[in-house]
Amino acid sequence: MATSHGNATTSTITRRSFIAGSGGALGAIALAGCSTGTSLDTTASETSASATSATSEALGTNPADLSSVTIDPAAWSYDETNDIYYQIGVQYCATPAATDYETMGIYVPGAYFSATSNGDGTYTCTVNSSAAVGNFTAATAPVVIPVNTAGYSAQAAPTQYSADGLTDYPEAGLVYA
């Protein structure tokens, strides 16, 4: 929807439309950040070709390369006190240059999952599509990725669980990554 304001025209698009339209480019950027040996001296056509190639890989045309970029549904841990399911050390790059920095923790409100204990302290989880936390459901919950460092400097990925500083997010129905 376009709206005119004097000489300026603004467009309103939904978050879903934006993500659908920019998913390939965002995927290419994310994968580019995980690779090494990239030259910054490229032309627009080289950038476009590179983005298209990375997008194809991101979309699974070469699944063997992306097998490490998954979330294991049988590897969730659970914080019963705060009702949070979490995984630490989730790899988000096909070939991370530094796993100390290119992995992450994911923290999900407990209501969003139906879980079965695996008997070893982990749980196998499936999405509970009828659950709601605050104004959100598992399908509508925003994923927040806070930047907790000054000047966007590098921050090591979490290596152990701590609910300190993150409980407000899952309590409000947000997924924290």
C-alpha positions as CSV (number, residue, x, y, z in Angstrom):
1,M,0.0,0.0,0.0
2,A,1.5,3.4,-1.0
3,T,0.7,6.6,0.9
4,S,1.6,10.1,-0.3
5,H,2.8,12.7,2.2
6,G,3.4,16.0,0.2
7,N,6.3,15.2,-2.1
8,A,7.2,11.9,-0.4
9,T,5.6,8.5,-1.0
10,T,5.9,5.7,1.5
11,S,5.0,2.1,1.1
12,T,3.7,-0.2,3.8
13,I,4.5,-3.9,3.5
14,T,3.9,-6.7,5.9
15,R,6.8,-8.4,7.8
16,R,5.9,-11.6,6.0
17,S,6.2,-9.9,2.5
18,F,9.4,-8.3,3.4
19,I,11.0,-11.5,4.7
20,A,9.7,-13.5,1.7
21,G,11.1,-10.8,-0.7
22,S,14.4,-10.4,1.0
23,G,15.0,-14.0,2.2
24,G,17.5,-14.9,-0.5
25,A,19.6,-11.7,-0.1
26,L,19.5,-12.1,3.7
27,G,20.5,-15.8,3.5
28,A,23.4,-14.8,1.1
29,I,24.6,-12.2,3.5
30,A,24.4,-14.6,6.5
31,L,26.3,-17.3,4.6
32,A,28.9,-14.7,3.4
33,G,29.6,-13.8,7.0
34,C,30.5,-17.3,7.8
35,S,32.9,-17.9,4.9
36,T,36.6,-17.1,4.8
37,G,38.7,-15.7,2.0
38,T,36.1,-13.3,0.6
39,S,37.4,-10.3,-1.4
40,L,35.7,-7.0,-0.8
41,D,36.7,-5.8,-4.3
42,T,33.7,-7.1,-6.4
43,T,31.5,-5.6,-9.0
44,A,27.7,-5.5,-8.8
45,S,27.3,-8.4,-11.2
46,E,29.8,-10.5,-9.2
47,T,27.9,-9.7,-6.0
48,S,24.6,-10.6,-7.6
49,A,26.0,-13.9,-8.9
50,S,27.5,-14.7,-5.5
51,A,24.3,-13.9,-3.8
52,T,22.4,-16.1,-6.2
53,S,24.8,-19.0,-5.6
54,A,24.7,-18.6,-1.9
55,T,20.9,-18.4,-2.0
56,S,20.7,-21.6,-3.9
57,E,22.9,-23.3,-1.3
58,A,20.8,-21.8,1.5
59,L,17.7,-23.1,-0.1
60,G,19.0,-26.6,0.1
61,T,20.2,-27.4,-3.5
62,N,23.3,-28.9,-1.8
63,P,21.9,-30.4,1.4
64,A,25.2,-32.1,2.2
65,D,26.8,-28.7,2.7
66,L,24.0,-27.6,5.1
67,S,23.6,-30.8,7.2
68,S,25.4,-29.1,10.2
69,V,23.0,-26.1,10.1
70,T,20.1,-27.7,11.8
71,I,18.3,-27.7,15.2
72,D,18.1,-31.2,16.6
73,P,14.5,-31.7,17.9
74,A,15.8,-34.4,20.3
75,A,18.5,-32.2,21.9
76,W,16.6,-29.6,23.9
77,S,17.4,-29.0,27.5
78,Y,14.7,-27.7,29.9
79,D,14.8,-25.1,32.7
80,E,11.8,-26.0,34.7
81,T,12.1,-23.0,37.1
82,N,11.8,-20.5,34.2
83,D,9.8,-22.8,31.7
84,I,12.4,-22.4,29.0
85,Y,13.6,-25.0,26.5
86,Y,17.1,-24.2,25.1
87,Q,20.0,-25.4,23.0
88,I,23.5,-24.1,23.3
89,G,26.1,-24.4,20.6
90,V,23.7,-24.3,17.6
91,Q,25.8,-23.8,14.5
92,Y,24.3,-21.3,12.1
93,C,27.0,-21.4,9.4
94,A,27.7,-24.2,7.0
95,T,31.5,-23.8,7.6
96,P,32.1,-21.5,10.6
97,A,35.5,-19.9,10.7
98,A,35.4,-19.7,14.6
99,T,32.8,-21.8,16.4
100,D,33.6,-19.8,19.6
101,Y,31.7,-16.9,17.8
102,E,29.6,-18.5,15.1
103,T,27.3,-20.7,17.2
104,M,24.5,-19.5,19.3
105,G,22.0,-20.4,22.1
106,I,18.3,-20.6,21.4
107,Y,15.8,-20.1,24.2
108,V,12.1,-20.9,23.6
109,P,9.1,-20.4,26.0
110,G,8.2,-23.8,27.4
111,A,4.5,-23.4,26.3
112,Y,5.5,-23.4,22.6
113,F,6.7,-27.0,22.8
114,S,5.2,-30.4,23.6
115,A,8.2,-32.4,24.9
116,T,9.1,-36.0,25.8
117,S,12.0,-36.8,28.1
118,N,14.8,-38.8,26.4
119,G,15.9,-40.1,29.8
120,D,19.3,-38.4,29.6
121,G,18.4,-34.9,30.6
122,T,17.4,-33.8,27.1
123,Y,14.0,-33.6,25.5
124,T,12.5,-34.3,22.1
125,C,10.2,-31.3,21.3
126,T,7.5,-30.6,18.8
127,V,5.7,-27.3,18.3
128,N,2.6,-26.9,20.3
129,S,0.6,-24.8,17.8
130,S,-2.3,-24.1,20.2
131,A,-0.2,-22.5,23.0
132,A,0.1,-18.8,23.6
133,V,2.3,-16.7,25.7
134,G,1.3,-13.1,26.1
135,N,0.1,-11.9,22.7
136,F,2.0,-14.5,20.7
137,T,1.7,-18.1,19.6
138,A,4.6,-20.4,18.5
139,A,3.8,-19.3,14.9
140,T,3.7,-15.6,15.6
141,A,6.5,-15.2,18.2
142,P,9.2,-12.8,17.3
143,V,12.8,-14.0,17.5
144,V,15.0,-11.4,19.2
145,I,18.7,-11.4,18.8
146,P,20.1,-8.8,21.2
147,V,23.5,-7.2,20.6
148,N,25.0,-7.2,24.1
149,T,28.4,-5.7,23.3
150,A,29.6,-2.2,23.0
151,G,30.2,-1.0,19.4
152,Y,29.1,-4.3,17.9
153,S,32.3,-5.9,18.9
154,A,32.7,-9.7,18.8
155,Q,31.0,-11.6,21.6
156,A,31.7,-15.3,22.3
157,A,28.8,-17.6,22.0
158,P,27.3,-19.1,25.1
159,T,28.9,-22.3,26.3
160,Q,26.6,-23.0,29.3
161,Y,23.1,-22.2,30.3
162,S,22.2,-19.2,32.4
163,A,18.8,-17.6,32.6
164,D,20.3,-14.3,33.9
165,G,19.2,-11.5,31.6
166,L,17.0,-13.4,29.3
167,T,13.9,-14.5,31.2
168,D,11.9,-11.3,30.4
169,Y,11.9,-12.3,26.7
170,P,10.4,-15.9,27.0
171,E,8.0,-14.6,29.7
172,A,6.7,-12.1,27.1
173,G,6.4,-14.9,24.5
174,L,9.5,-14.1,22.5
175,V,12.1,-16.5,21.3
176,Y,15.6,-15.4,22.3
177,A,18.6,-16.3,20.1
